[in-house]
Amino acid sequence: MIEQLEKIDRNLFLFINSHHTPLWDNIMWLVSYKFFWVPFYAVLLYFLIKKYKSNWLVLLLFIALTVLLTDQISVFIKETVARYRPCHNLQLQNIVHLVKNHCGGMYGFVSSHSANSFGIAAFVFVLMKKRWWLLMFLWAALVAYSRVYLGVHYPSDVTGGAILGIVVGMLTGHVFLKLVGKSFKDFWLL
């Protein structure tokens, strides 16, 4: 069963990674570059601070906590599981298409980019409810997809990162709302 899942994961990775063009290489490189999203983060932060005016400092601390937790837990899982990235896999490294010859660290499960993006998306979902939810999860999915496209993660790496991010983001969002005294009557978990 595990071997079959790994085969599906590898084949899906190779399919996504093999469909590349110079234009999409540049686009996906930008999508994965965290500083590319600074204007997006600024707009998002503006609306969050506007909604939670008097608690803006606590809000900033919880955003930082969300990213810190998703990032550090994903790194811990990577070091514990020790699954080679596709670009470090000896069976695949000669056929993996890398953009700008960038591979990243040795291990890839779970993707920190995916965990961080989905963590922020879930946090914003909890705080903003129906507003922005589709945009946030599409953004996080695009970041996750870019990691597979770039050849640095398997689909299961980004899926694992997404699950981790959603769990952490929902928890930190829930705790933030509890701390600032907002109602949870319409809060729901996946």
For each residue, the residues with C-beta under 8 A, 3 or more apart:
1: 4 5
2: 5 6
3: 6 7
4: 1 7 8
5: 1 2 8 9 156
6: 2 3 9 10
7: 3 4 10 11
8: 4 5 11 12
9: 5 6 12 13 154 155 156
10: 6 7 13 14 86 92 154
11: 7 8 14 15
12: 8 9 15 16 154 155
13: 9 10 16 17 86 148 154 155
14: 10 11 17 18 92 95
15: 11 12 18 19
16: 12 13 19 145 148 149 155
17: 13 14 20 86 96 97 148 149 150 151
18: 14 15 97
19: 15 16
20: 17 24 25 97 99 149
21: 24 25
22: 25 26
23: 26 27
24: 20 21 27 28 149
25: 20 21 22 28 29 99
26: 22 23 29 30 99
27: 23 24 30 31
28: 24 25 31 32 99 145 146 149 150
29: 25 26 32 33 99 100 146 150
30: 26 27 33 36
31: 27 28 36 142 143 146
32: 28 29 113 143 146 147 150
33: 29 30 36 37
34: 37 113
35: 38
36: 30 31 33
37: 33 34 40 41 139
38: 35 41 42
39: 42 43
40: 37 43 44 139
41: 37 38 44 45
42: 38 39 45 46
43: 39 40 46 47
44: 40 41 47 48 124 132
45: 41 42 48 49 63
46: 42 43 49 50
47: 43 44 50 51 128 131 132
48: 44 45 51 52 59 63 124 127 128
49: 45 46 52 53 56 59
50: 46 47 53
51: 47 48 127 128
52: 48 49 55 56 58 59 127 180
53: 49 50 56
54:
55: 52 58 59 180
56: 49 52 53 59 60
57: 60 61
58: 52 55 61 62 176 179 180
59: 48 49 52 55 56 62 63 176
60: 56 57 63 64
61: 57 58 64 65
62: 58 59 65 66 123 172 173 175 176
63: 45 48 59 60 66 67 120 123
64: 60 61 67 68
65: 61 62 68 69 172
66: 62 63 69 70 119 120 123 168 169 172 173
67: 63 64 70 71 116 119 120
68: 64 65 71 72
69: 65 66 72 73 119 168 172
70: 66 67 73 74 112 115 116 118 119 161 164 165 168 169
71: 67 68 74 75 112 115 116
72: 68 69 75 76
73: 69 70 76 77 115 164 168
74: 70 71 77 78 110 111 112 115 116 161 164
75: 71 72 78 79 112
76: 72 73 79 80
77: 73 74 80 81 109 110 160 164
78: 74 75 81 82 83 105 107 108 109 110 112
79: 75 76 82 107
80: 76 77
81: 77 78 107 109 110
82: 78 79 106 107
83: 78 107 108 109 157
84: 88 89 106 107 108
85: 88 89 103 104 105 106 107 108 152 153 154 157
86: 10 13 17 89 92 93 96 108 151 152 153 154
87: 92 93 96 98 103 104 151 152
88: 84 85 93 103 106 108
89: 84 85 86 92 93 96
90: 93
91:
92: 10 14 86 87 89 95 96
93: 86 87 88 89 90 96
94:
95: 14 92
96: 17 86 87 89 92 93 151
97: 17 18 20 151
98: 87 101 102 103 150 151 152
99: 20 25 26 28 29 102 150 151
100: 29
101: 98
102: 98 99 150 152
103: 85 87 88 98 151 152
104: 85 87 108 152
105: 78 85 108
106: 82 84 85 88
107: 78 79 81 82 83 84 85
108: 78 83 84 85 86 88 104 105 111 152 153 154 157
109: 77 78 81 83 154 156 157 160
110: 74 77 78 81 114 115 157 158 160 161 164
111: 74 108 114 115 144 147 153 157 158 160 161
112: 70 71 74 75 78 115 116 161
113: 32 34 116 117 143 144 146 147 153 158 161
114: 110 111 117 118 140 143 144 147 153 157 158 159 160 161 162 165
115: 70 71 73 74 110 111 112 118 119 161 162 164 165 168
116: 67 70 71 74 112 113 119 120 161 165
117: 113 114 120 121 139 140 143 144 165
118: 70 114 115 121 122 137 140 144 161 162 163 164 165 166 169
119: 66 67 69 70 115 116 122 123 164 165 166 168 169 172
120: 63 66 67 116 117 123 124 136 140 165 169
121: 117 118 124 125 136 137 139 140 165 166 169
122: 118 119 125 126 165 166 167 168 169 170 173
123: 62 63 66 119 120 126 127 169 170 172 173 176
124: 44 48 120 121 127 128 132 133 136 169 173
125: 121 122 128 129 132 133 136 137 169 170 173
126: 122 123 129 169 170 173 174 176 177 187
127: 48 51 52 123 124 173 176 177
128: 47 48 51 124 125 131 132 133
129: 125 126 133 186
130: 133
131: 47 128
132: 44 47 124 125 128 135 136
133: 124 125 128 129 130 136 137
134: 137 138
135: 132 138 139
136: 120 121 124 125 132 133 139 140
137: 118 121 125 133 134 140 141
138: 134 135 141 142
139: 37 40 117 121 135 136 142 143
140: 114 117 118 120 121 136 137 143 144 162 165
141: 137 138 144 145 162
142: 31 138 139 145 146
143: 31 32 113 114 117 139 140 146 147
144: 111 113 114 117 118 140 141 147 148 158 159 161 162
145: 16 28 141 142 148 149 158
146: 28 29 31 32 113 142 143 149 150
147: 32 111 113 114 143 144 150 152 153 157 158
148: 13 16 17 144 145 151 153 154 155 157 158
149: 16 17 20 24 28 145 146
150: 17 28 29 32 98 99 102 146 147 153
151: 17 86 87 96 97 98 99 103 148
152: 85 86 87 98 102 103 104 108 147
153: 85 86 108 111 113 114 147 148 150 157 158
154: 9 10 12 13 85 86 108 109 148 157 158
155: 9 12 13 16 148 158 159
156: 5 9 109 159 160
157: 83 85 108 109 110 111 114 147 148 153 154 160 161
158: 110 111 113 114 144 145 147 148 153 154 155 161 162
159: 114 144 155 156 162 163
160: 77 109 110 111 114 156 157 163 164
161: 70 74 110 111 112 113 114 115 116 118 144 157 158 164 165
162: 114 115 118 140 141 144 158 159 165 166
163: 118 159 160 166 167
164: 70 73 74 77 110 115 118 119 160 161 167 168
165: 70 114 115 116 117 118 119 120 121 122 140 161 162 168 169
166: 118 119 121 122 162 163 169 170 190
167: 122 163 164 170 171
168: 66 69 70 73 115 119 122 164 165 171 172
169: 66 70 118 119 120 121 122 123 124 125 126 165 166 172 173
170: 122 123 125 126 166 167 173 174 189 190
171: 167 168 174 175
172: 62 65 66 69 119 123 168 169 175 176
173: 62 66 122 123 124 125 126 127 169 170 176 177
174: 126 170 171 177 178 184 187
175: 62 171 172 178 179
176: 58 59 62 123 126 127 172 173 179 180
177: 126 127 173 174 180 182 183 184 187
178: 174 175 181 182 184
179: 58 175 176
180: 52 55 58 176 177
181: 178
182: 177 178
183: 177 186
184: 174 177 178 187
185:
186: 129 183
187: 126 174 177 184
188:
189: 170
190: 166 170
